[in-house]
Amino acid sequence: MSLFVAIEQNPISMMWYARQVAPDIGAEATELLRKIEITAATTAVPVPDVQEAIHACHASGRSIAVVDDISSDAMETYLDLHGLRHLVGAVIGREHLFTLPEHLQTGENLLQQAVQALNAEPSDAALVTLTPHRIFRAKNAGLRSLGVVNKRGTRKHLSGPPDAVAVSSMAHLASGFASVPVLST
């Protein structure tokens, strides 16, 4: 008989595993991870020009939600520390998945919840992301995506799906928000 053991180093994956094994241990792991994420948010360095992009997006009349698979409290802490909270509507973190059946606990579902919180339709929303895998999450959730190149060689991955758009920097994204009007549908 063979035995395979996988060692998981991703704390978010470990938290989800703990939630499946024992609810009390899962709750403890969730709270510990939330506290760690809040602490990390207090020292997180902003992506260059992200503040300008958020300001330009808001000034253009577009609604903004922040969504990720970390705790909402950590995202709120980051936004507060950088003076951005008043520009953002919904903040949707992983705790929005906890009451859902396991098969619905996905990144796509978080995106759909963010769209609902903004009273928008998926076809009228776009995800701004730095990572290629989130481009595909957006597509699976029915959203368009705007990939922002933050490392060499990622442009081709960020513009993978036919309807995905990639820009060279947050500064270019901010310029686009300032110059391209909101399309009404």
N, C-alpha and C positions, 0 to 999 in steps of 0.2 A: 504494500500500500504506500502510495506517495503522499507526501504532505507538502503543501506549498504555503509559505508564509510571506505576506507582503507587509513591509514596514511603511507606514504612511507618515510622512513628515509634514504634510499640510495641516495646520491646526484647524482650518475650517472643515476639512474632510473628517478629521478626528472628532470634531464636535458633532457632525451629522451622524457619525457611527455611534457615538455615545448615546445620542438621542434615540437611536434604534434599539440599542442593547438594553438600556434601562432608563426610563423617564427621569428618575431622580438624579442619576449620574449625568444624563444629558442636560438637564436644567443647570446643574452645577458647572458643567463644561461650557455651556452657552454663556453663563454669567461671567465666568473667568475670561473667556475670549472677548466678550464685550468690553470688559475693563481694560484688557490689553490693547484692544483697538482704539479705545478712547485715549489711552496714554500715547499710542503711536500717532494719533491725529494731532496731538499737541506739538509734535516735532516734525510732522510731515512737511516737506518742501514742495511748494506748488510747482506744477508743470509750468515751464516758461510761458508767459502770456495768457494763462488760463483765466486769470482775473479779468483781463481786458476782453477776452472772448465772452465771458459771462455778462459783463457790463454791456457790451455791444449787443448781445442777444436780447437782453432785457430791454435795452433802449429801443430796439427795433420793434417792440411789441410782441415778441415771441414769448411763449410760456416756457418755463424751465422746470424740469424735475431732475433730481439726482437719484440715481438708482445703482445699487451694487449688491454683491453678496456678502457684504460686511454689515455690521449693526448700524441702524439709523442713527443711534446716539453718537457713534464715532463720526459719521458724516456731518451731523449737526454740529459737533464740536469743531470740526475743521472749518465748516462754513462760518460759524460764529467767530473763530479766531482770525479769519482772514476778511471779515467784514462783508461777507457775501450772502448771508442768510436771508436778508430782506429781498434779494433778487430772485430767490428760488421758491417755487411753490412746494410741490410734494418732495419728500425725502423718503425713498422706499428702500429699506434694507431687508436682510434675510429673514428677520422676525415676521415679516408679512407672509412667509411661506409656512410657518409652524403649524397653523391650524388646517392646512390643506392636506389632502391625501398625498402619500409619498410620490405617486406618479406625476403630481402637479407641482412638486417642489423643484422648479426649474428656473433658470435665468430668464427664459422666455416669459414665464409667468410673472416674474418681477417687472419686466418691461411692459407687459400688458396692464399690470396694476398701475404703473406710472402713467400710462396713457389715459387710463380711466380717471385717475386722480386729477389730471389736467382737463378733464371733460373733452377729450379729443378723440379722433378716430385714428387707428393705426396708420392709415394711408396719409394722414395729415401730420404725422410725427416722424422725427428722425433721431437716431441715436448718434451722439458724438462719442467716439471711442479711440483709444490708442492701440487697441489689441485686435488682431485678426479674428480670434474666435468669437468676439462679441459682434463682429460684423455678421456672422452667420446666425448668432442668436437673434439679432435684429430681424434678419430676413425671415427666420422661422416664426417670429412674433408678428410678422406683417408690417414691419417698419422699414423705412429707408435708413441708410447709415452714412455718416460722414466720418471717415477715418482720418486721423491726424497723425502724420508721420513724426515720430519722435526718436527714431533710431534709423541708422542706415539700412537700406534694403527692405524696409517693411512696406513701401508704397504698393508693390505688386500684390502683396497679401491683403492689404487694406482695401484695395479696389477689386478684389476677386469676383464677387457676384456682379452680374451685369448692371444692376442699378446702384451699386455702391460708388461713392465718390471719395477720393482721398485728396487732402490738402497738405501743403508742405509744413505748416506750423499753426499753432494757436493764433499767432498774429495774423496770418492769412485768413483764418476762420473768422476772427474778429472783424477784419476788413470786409469780408463777405456779408456778415450779419449787418454791418453798417450800410452797405451799398445795395444789397438785394432786398427788395420789399417782400413782405409776407404775402404769400399767395393765398387768395381766398378760394375755397372750393364750394 
